[in-house]
Amino acid sequence: MGATLTDYKVYIIIAMAIIGIIVSVIIIINKQKKKHFIHHGEIDVAKGLFIGDREFQEDAIEIVDLDKGTMAAVADGRGKNKAGSLSSTLAVQTLGDLFAEKDATYNMNYFFKRSFFVINREILKLLGDLDGGASVTCCIVEGGWLHY
C-alpha cells in the first residue's frame, strides 16, 4: 500500500511546522545576539564577562556607540568589600558619559587625560577610607582611526 494524498498533506503540514519552529528559534537567537553586539560602520563589537570562581565580579565593560565613533572601556577592579567592583563600574560608566559629551573627541589626548583624572577623583570620593581602585583601559574608533 502506498501513501495517499491525505498522508502527503499531513507530512507537508508537519514539515512546515518544523521549519516554522526552526525559523522562530533562529529569530529569537538573533534578537538575543543583538543585545550583546554593536555594529558601527566597519566594526562589530561584542562584550561579555566571566566571573570564574570568584565571589564578586570586579571587572566592568562599557561600549558606547555614537555617530562620532565607538568607545570601548575595560576596568579590572581591586579591593575588599566590593570596592573593586564599585571602582571598575564607576570608571567605565564615567568614560562612557564623558565620551557622550559634545566635542569630547576633538582632542583625543586631552579627552584621555581629562577622563582618567575625573575617574581618579570620583573613585577617591566614592571609596573614602576604603582600600580599592581599578586598572582601566579605553579605546576609541573614530573616522577610521584607533585611539587608545
KAPE-V317146 format. One record per helix or strand of 3 or more residues. SS is the DSSP state (a for helix, b for strand). FROM is the first residue (numbers start at 1). LEN is the number of residues. If there is no record, write none. Layout:
# KAPE-V317146
ss | from | len
SS | FROM | LEN
SS | FROM | LEN
This chain:
# KAPE-V317146
ss | from | len
a | 5 | 32
b | 37 | 4
b | 43 | 4
b | 59 | 8
b | 69 | 11
a | 83 | 18
a | 108 | 20
b | 132 | 11
b | 145 | 3
